[in-house]
Amino acid sequence: MKIEVIGPGCARCKKTAQNVNKALEQLDGSADATVEKVEAQMEIIDRGVMHTPAVAVDGDIAVEGDIPDVDQLVDLFETA
């Protein structure tokens, strides 16, 4: 699974990235995942993200404009 944290690197984006990592820790490695940060403005626009932060799973935007909590991300990653 490829997880992308999309945003310009603001505090909200950093919190989202922290929550993504915490969610993956809770899954104890059951989710084979790589996490990438997408911070370049043109890459954000190319993905069609209008509101940051956003989280994409395998190229599909799953969360946009909110800081997802850890439980929300765990559920998301379990079903991906």
C-alpha positions in Angstrom: 0.0 0.0 0.0 1.3 3.4 -0.9 0.2 6.2 1.4 0.8 9.9 0.5 0.5 12.8 2.9 -0.3 15.7 0.6 0.2 19.3 1.7 2.8 22.1 1.7 4.4 21.1 5.0 2.3 23.3 7.3 1.5 22.3 10.9 -1.7 20.6 9.9 0.2 18.5 7.3 2.8 17.6 9.9 0.1 16.5 12.3 -1.6 14.4 9.6 1.8 12.7 8.9 2.2 12.0 12.6 -1.3 10.4 12.7 -0.5 8.3 9.6 2.6 6.9 11.3 0.7 6.3 14.6 -2.0 4.4 12.7 0.5 2.2 11.0 2.2 1.5 14.3 -1.2 0.4 15.7 -1.5 -2.0 12.8 1.8 -3.6 14.0 3.1 -4.1 10.5 0.0 -5.9 9.2 -0.3 -3.1 6.6 2.7 -3.4 4.2 2.9 0.3 3.5 5.2 3.0 2.3 4.6 6.6 3.3 5.6 9.6 1.1 5.1 13.3 1.6 3.9 15.3 -1.4 4.8 19.0 -0.7 5.5 20.5 -4.2 2.6 22.8 -5.2 2.4 21.5 -8.8 2.2 17.9 -7.6 -0.6 18.8 -5.2 -2.5 20.6 -8.0 -1.8 17.6 -10.4 -3.5 15.3 -7.9 -6.6 17.5 -7.8 -6.3 18.4 -4.2 -8.0 21.6 -3.4 -7.8 21.5 0.4 -4.9 20.3 2.4 -3.9 18.3 4.2 -4.9 15.3 2.2 -4.2 11.6 2.4 -4.1 9.3 -0.6 -4.0 5.5 -0.5 -2.7 3.8 -3.6 -3.3 7.0 -5.6 -6.9 7.6 -4.5 -7.6 10.7 -2.3 -9.2 9.3 0.9 -9.1 12.4 3.1 -9.0 16.0 2.1 -9.1 19.2 4.1 -9.2 17.6 7.5 -6.7 16.2 10.0 -7.8 12.6 10.2 -7.6 11.1 13.7 -5.6 7.9 14.3 -8.7 5.6 14.6 -10.0 6.9 11.3 -6.7 6.2 9.6 -6.5 2.7 11.1 -10.0 1.9 9.7 -9.0 3.4 6.3 -5.8 1.4 6.1 -7.4 -1.9 7.2 -9.9 -1.7 4.4 -7.4 -0.6 1.7 
